[in-house]
Amino acid sequence: MVDRSNIQVELIKLVGGERLLRLTEPLSGLALEKKLDPQKPVVSQKKNLLGVFEAALARAELTPA
């Protein structure tokens, strides 16, 4: 089961002014990052990326190593 409290969220500003949103889960080592669209609100982009990340974590839990 995915524990949202373990997901770390980082907003990274690049040298050129662009921003990345990085999500990581330390226990599994899974990380996902996406360049943010400056024309869209960060909150909605974070929500969408979090949904994708949680689905990837759930799938990784179901897939045997």
Helices and strands as residue ranges (DSSP letters): G 4-6, E 8-13, E 19-25, E 30-35, H 42-62
